[in-house]
């Protein structure tokens, strides 16, 4: 099967990106370098092409009870324009995907991971018994661009007709791009966009869903405004510092949300969602839990590296990297629960070298001023 390409694929190549296969898509992993791109987001502003993420729109009747049944988090209580993180689980409580649910005017949007889009679409079709609604997959017809970093809102403000400064965290609203700001004619019919104050970096910022025709003009304008183009490499180190789990690493069907430390996104009481009974059965019997580790030195502990207590294997690394912000090696791992206590001393086998590590609180990094 041929790899999919976002509408910005040629743009990435023209601007020196090194491309890799990711989730069935041809995506940029880096431009000038991961550390430079990482620091740009932490200190100023960076942009990411996230058009590979699936965008599934729900239109019609019966959407709310269906999404409440589909998702571990409560959907019925969402306010207009609110965005909420949730998990979608299989019948045993294993994670099929982690998603963002948007309550929009007259419709709902669920953003899913690129590699899981077809799986989730089929899961929805298999369980759509009640409700007269349509599922419309707009992934290939729209672009999605994330602008992340402490200067992002200030830089982007003048691109929009309406203010984005008062947009609350994890809320979205429709807005309109000012055509002249991105070099388009005011008569263009595709200037309407959806702006959300969301992101996957641990920094403040916005994510924009727009018609494909806006993607290149918008990317060019952001570049002219000093926003640094960033690839998947920096996105991974940024989300790791913020301890945000990644599907295929911390999350998969053999892990449930409570084991993954995401119990806050699971509302078990008085709700009957798919996977609930499985979660109730296992919630107090997890042998392994997700933890954070700080390692001595700067060598990265990669996925799959074994975690030891003396000579005994007690866990395995799921994600690890040198942290440009903290200037040290960090990792997330699943370890036996009795070894997940803060300040516990462990060892990580980094390509044959047993490296001392300490269990630390997650996240590793919080942006200044965040709770």
C-alpha positions as CSV (number, residue, x, y, z in Angstrom):
1,X,0.0,0.0,0.0
2,X,1.4,3.4,-1.0
3,X,2.2,5.9,1.7
4,X,-0.1,8.8,2.2
5,X,1.2,12.4,1.8
6,X,-0.1,15.5,3.5
7,X,-0.8,18.6,1.3
8,X,2.5,20.0,2.8
9,X,4.7,17.1,1.6
10,X,6.4,19.1,-1.2
11,X,6.7,22.1,1.1
12,X,8.6,20.0,3.6
13,X,11.0,18.8,1.0
14,X,11.6,22.3,-0.4
15,X,12.5,23.4,3.1
16,X,15.1,20.7,3.7
17,X,13.1,18.2,5.7
18,X,14.4,14.7,6.1
19,X,11.4,12.4,5.5
20,X,10.4,9.1,7.1
21,X,7.5,6.7,7.1
22,X,5.2,7.2,10.1
23,X,1.8,5.7,10.6
24,X,1.4,5.1,6.9
25,X,2.3,8.6,6.0
26,X,5.5,10.2,4.5
27,X,6.4,12.8,7.2
28,X,9.2,15.1,8.1
29,X,11.4,13.9,11.0
30,X,13.6,17.0,11.2
31,X,14.7,20.1,9.3
32,X,17.8,21.8,10.8
33,X,18.0,19.4,13.7
34,X,16.0,18.0,16.6
35,X,17.6,19.9,19.4
36,X,17.3,23.3,17.6
37,X,13.7,22.6,16.7
38,X,12.9,21.4,20.3
39,X,14.4,24.6,21.8
40,X,12.6,26.8,19.4
41,X,9.3,25.4,20.7
42,X,10.3,25.8,24.4
43,X,11.7,29.3,23.9
44,X,9.8,30.9,21.1
45,X,7.5,29.1,18.6
46,X,7.6,26.1,16.3
47,X,5.1,24.7,13.7
48,X,4.2,21.1,13.0
49,X,2.3,19.5,10.1
50,X,-0.1,17.2,11.9
51,X,-2.4,16.6,8.9
52,X,-1.7,12.9,9.2
53,X,-3.9,12.8,12.3
54,X,-7.4,11.5,11.6
55,X,-10.3,14.0,11.6
56,X,-13.6,12.2,12.0
57,X,-16.8,14.4,12.0
58,X,-20.1,13.2,13.3
59,X,-23.3,14.8,12.0
60,X,-26.9,13.9,12.8
61,X,-28.9,12.6,15.7
62,X,-27.9,10.4,18.6
63,X,-24.2,11.4,18.5
64,X,-23.9,12.3,22.2
65,X,-25.0,8.9,23.7
66,X,-23.0,7.1,21.1
67,X,-19.8,9.0,21.9
68,X,-20.4,8.6,25.6
69,X,-20.6,4.8,25.0
70,X,-17.4,4.9,22.8
71,X,-15.2,7.0,25.1
72,X,-13.8,6.5,28.6
73,X,-14.2,10.1,29.4
74,X,-17.6,11.7,29.8
75,X,-18.9,13.4,26.6
76,X,-22.4,14.3,27.6
77,X,-21.2,17.0,30.0
78,X,-19.0,18.8,27.5
79,X,-19.7,22.5,26.9
80,X,-20.0,24.1,23.5
81,X,-16.6,24.4,21.8
82,X,-14.9,22.4,24.5
83,X,-12.2,19.8,23.6
84,X,-11.7,16.8,25.8
85,X,-9.1,14.0,25.9
86,X,-10.3,10.5,26.1
87,X,-9.5,6.9,25.4
88,X,-11.3,4.4,23.2
89,X,-11.0,0.8,24.6
90,X,-11.7,-2.7,23.4
91,X,-14.1,-4.9,25.3
92,X,-11.4,-5.9,27.8
93,X,-10.4,-2.3,28.5
94,X,-7.2,-2.4,26.4
95,X,-6.5,0.9,24.6
96,X,-7.5,1.1,20.9
97,X,-6.5,4.8,20.7
98,X,-6.3,8.0,22.6
99,X,-8.3,10.8,21.0
100,X,-9.5,14.4,21.3
101,X,-13.2,15.0,21.2
102,X,-14.5,18.4,20.0
103,X,-18.0,19.7,20.6
104,X,-18.7,22.0,17.7
105,X,-21.8,23.8,16.5
106,X,-24.1,21.2,14.9
107,X,-21.5,18.5,14.8
108,X,-18.8,16.7,16.7
109,X,-15.2,16.0,15.8
110,X,-12.9,13.2,17.0
111,X,-9.2,13.5,16.2
112,X,-7.5,10.1,16.2
113,X,-3.9,8.9,15.7
114,X,-2.8,8.4,12.1
115,X,-2.0,4.8,12.4
116,X,-5.3,4.0,14.1
117,X,-7.7,5.9,11.8
118,X,-9.0,3.0,9.8
119,X,-9.2,0.8,12.9
120,X,-11.2,3.3,14.8
121,X,-13.5,4.0,11.8
122,X,-14.3,0.3,11.6
123,X,-14.7,0.0,15.4
124,X,-17.3,2.9,15.2
125,X,-19.2,1.2,12.3
126,X,-19.2,-2.1,14.3
127,X,-20.9,-0.5,17.3
128,X,-23.2,2.1,15.6
129,X,-26.4,0.3,16.5
130,X,-28.4,3.3,17.7
131,X,-28.4,6.8,16.4
132,X,-29.2,8.4,13.0
133,X,-25.8,10.1,12.4
134,X,-23.2,10.1,9.7
135,X,-19.4,9.6,10.2
136,X,-17.5,11.8,7.7
137,X,-13.8,11.3,7.5
138,X,-12.2,14.6,6.4
139,X,-8.6,13.6,7.0
140,X,-7.6,13.8,3.3
141,X,-9.6,16.9,2.6
142,X,-8.2,19.1,5.3
143,X,-4.9,20.2,6.8
144,X,-4.0,20.4,10.4
145,X,-1.1,22.6,11.6
146,X,0.1,23.0,15.2
147,X,1.9,26.2,16.3
148,X,3.5,25.6,19.7
149,X,5.6,27.7,22.1
150,X,5.3,30.7,24.4
151,X,5.2,33.2,21.6
152,X,2.7,31.3,19.4
153,X,-0.5,33.2,20.3
154,X,1.2,36.6,20.0
155,X,2.6,35.7,16.6
156,X,-0.6,34.2,15.2
157,X,-3.1,36.8,16.5
158,X,-2.9,39.1,13.5
159,X,-3.7,36.2,11.1
160,X,-7.3,35.9,12.3
161,X,-10.4,38.1,12.1
162,X,-11.4,37.2,15.7
163,X,-9.1,37.3,18.8
164,X,-7.5,34.1,19.8
165,X,-6.0,35.5,23.0
166,X,-9.2,34.7,25.0
167,X,-9.5,31.2,23.8
168,X,-9.4,29.0,26.9
169,X,-7.2,25.9,27.2
170,X,-8.8,22.9,25.6
171,X,-11.4,24.9,23.8
172,X,-11.9,25.6,20.1
173,X,-13.8,28.1,18.0
174,X,-14.3,28.8,14.3
175,X,-12.3,31.7,13.0
176,X,-11.4,33.2,9.7
177,X,-8.0,33.8,8.2
178,X,-7.4,37.3,6.9
179,X,-6.7,36.6,3.3
180,X,-4.2,39.4,2.8
181,X,-2.1,38.1,5.7
182,X,-1.3,34.9,3.8
183,X,-1.3,36.3,0.3
184,X,-4.7,35.2,-0.8
185,X,-7.6,37.0,-2.3
186,X,-10.4,38.0,0.1
187,X,-13.0,36.3,-2.2
188,X,-11.5,32.9,-1.4
189,X,-14.2,30.6,-0.1
190,X,-12.0,28.5,2.1
191,X,-10.8,31.1,4.7
192,X,-12.9,29.6,7.5
193,X,-10.8,27.5,9.9
194,X,-11.2,25.8,13.3
195,X,-8.7,27.0,16.0
196,X,-8.2,25.1,19.2
197,X,-5.9,25.8,22.2
198,X,-4.5,22.3,22.3
199,X,-1.1,20.7,21.6
200,X,1.2,17.8,22.2
201,X,4.4,19.5,23.4
202,X,3.7,20.7,26.9
203,X,3.8,24.3,25.7
204,X,1.0,26.8,25.1
205,X,-0.2,27.1,21.5
206,X,-2.9,26.4,19.0
207,X,-3.8,23.8,16.4
208,X,-5.5,24.9,13.2
209,X,-7.8,22.7,11.0
210,X,-8.2,24.3,7.5
211,X,-9.0,23.5,3.9
212,X,-6.1,22.0,2.1
213,X,-5.8,25.1,-0.1
214,X,-4.7,27.2,3.0
215,X,-1.9,24.9,4.1
216,X,1.0,26.1,2.0
217,X,0.2,29.9,2.2
218,X,-0.2,29.5,5.9
219,X,3.0,27.6,6.4
220,X,4.9,30.2,4.2
221,X,3.5,33.1,6.3
222,X,4.4,31.4,9.6
223,X,7.9,30.9,8.4
224,X,8.1,34.6,7.5
225,X,6.9,35.4,11.0
226,X,9.8,33.5,12.5
227,X,8.0,30.3,13.4
228,X,10.5,27.4,13.1
229,X,9.4,24.3,11.1
230,X,9.7,21.2,13.3
231,X,9.5,17.5,12.6
232,X,8.5,14.3,14.3
233,X,11.9,14.1,16.1
234,X,11.3,17.3,18.1
235,X,7.6,16.5,18.6
236,X,8.8,13.2,20.3
237,X,11.3,14.8,22.7
238,X,8.9,17.6,23.6
239,X,6.0,15.2,24.4
240,X,8.4,12.9,26.3
241,X,9.5,15.8,28.6
242,X,5.8,16.6,29.2
243,X,5.2,12.8,29.8
244,X,2.5,12.6,27.2
245,X,2.0,9.0,26.2
246,X,2.3,7.9,22.6
247,X,0.3,5.2,21.0
248,X,2.4,2.3,20.0
249,X,4.8,3.0,22.9
250,X,3.1,3.8,26.2
251,X,-0.4,2.9,24.8
252,X,-1.6,-0.2,23.0
253,X,-4.3,-2.9,23.3
254,X,-2.4,-4.8,26.0
255,X,-2.4,-1.8,28.3
256,X,-5.4,-0.1,29.9
257,X,-5.8,3.5,30.8
258,X,-5.6,3.0,34.5
259,X,-2.3,1.1,34.2
260,X,-1.0,3.9,31.9
261,X,-1.7,6.5,34.6
262,X,-4.6,8.0,32.7
263,X,-7.3,7.3,35.3
264,X,-8.3,11.0,35.2
265,X,-9.6,10.4,31.7
266,X,-11.8,7.5,32.7
267,X,-15.2,8.0,34.3
268,X,-16.3,4.7,35.6
269,X,-19.2,5.8,37.8
270,X,-22.7,5.7,36.5
271,X,-21.6,5.2,32.8
272,X,-21.6,2.2,30.6
273,X,-18.9,2.7,28.0
274,X,-17.1,0.0,25.9
275,X,-14.5,-1.6,28.0
276,X,-15.8,-0.5,31.4
277,X,-16.4,-3.9,32.8
278,X,-12.9,-5.0,31.9
279,X,-11.4,-1.9,33.6
280,X,-13.4,-2.6,36.7
281,X,-12.2,-6.2,36.8
282,X,-8.5,-5.2,36.6
283,X,-8.2,-1.7,38.1
284,X,-6.8,-3.0,41.5
285,X,-4.6,-5.8,40.1
286,X,-2.1,-4.2,37.8
287,X,1.3,-5.8,38.0
288,X,3.1,-3.0,36.1
289,X,2.6,0.7,35.9
290,X,3.9,3.6,33.9
291,X,6.7,5.6,35.6
292,X,9.3,8.3,34.8
293,X,13.1,7.7,35.1
294,X,16.0,10.0,35.2
295,X,19.3,8.3,34.1
296,X,22.9,9.1,34.9
297,X,24.7,10.6,31.9
298,X,23.2,11.6,28.6
299,X,22.9,8.3,26.8
300,X,19.4,7.7,25.7
301,X,17.5,4.5,26.9
302,X,15.6,3.4,23.8
303,X,12.3,1.6,23.6
304,X,12.6,-2.0,24.7
305,X,15.6,-1.5,27.0
306,X,15.2,-3.6,30.1
307,X,14.9,-2.1,33.6
308,X,16.6,-3.9,36.5
309,X,16.6,-3.9,40.3
310,X,20.1,-5.3,40.9
311,X,20.1,-8.5,38.7
312,X,16.3,-8.9,38.4
313,X,14.3,-7.6,35.4
314,X,11.5,-5.5,36.7
315,X,10.3,-3.5,33.7
316,X,11.0,-2.2,30.2
317,X,11.5,1.2,28.6
318,X,8.7,2.5,26.4
319,X,10.2,5.9,25.4
320,X,13.6,7.5,26.1
321,X,15.7,10.4,25.0
322,X,18.2,13.0,25.9
323,X,16.2,16.0,27.2
324,X,17.4,19.2,25.6
325,X,15.4,21.3,28.2
326,X,16.7,19.4,31.3
327,X,20.1,18.5,29.9
328,X,19.8,14.9,31.0
329,X,18.6,11.5,29.9
330,X,14.9,10.7,30.7
331,X,12.6,7.8,30.0
332,X,9.2,6.4,30.6
333,X,8.8,2.7,31.4
334,X,6.4,0.1,32.7
335,X,7.8,-1.5,35.8
336,X,6.4,-3.7,38.5
337,X,4.3,-1.6,40.8
338,X,6.4,-2.3,43.9
339,X,9.4,-0.7,42.0
340,X,7.5,2.4,40.9
341,X,7.9,4.3,44.1
342,X,9.5,7.7,43.8
343,X,13.3,7.8,44.4
344,X,13.6,4.1,43.9
345,X,17.1,3.3,42.5
346,X,17.1,1.1,39.4
347,X,19.3,0.1,36.5
348,X,18.7,0.4,32.7
349,X,20.5,-1.8,30.2
350,X,21.6,0.7,27.5
351,X,23.1,-1.5,24.8
352,X,25.0,-3.6,27.3
353,X,25.9,-0.9,29.8
354,X,23.9,-1.0,33.1
355,X,23.1,2.7,33.7
356,X,21.8,3.9,37.1
357,X,18.4,5.4,37.1
358,X,16.0,6.9,39.6
359,X,12.2,6.9,39.6
360,X,10.9,10.5,39.4
361,X,7.5,12.2,39.2
362,X,5.8,12.8,35.9
363,X,5.8,15.1,34.0
364,X,9.5,15.8,33.7
365,X,8.8,19.3,32.5
366,X,6.1,21.8,33.2
367,X,6.0,25.1,31.3
368,X,6.4,28.2,33.6
369,X,3.1,29.3,35.0
370,X,1.2,26.0,34.4
371,X,-0.5,24.1,37.2
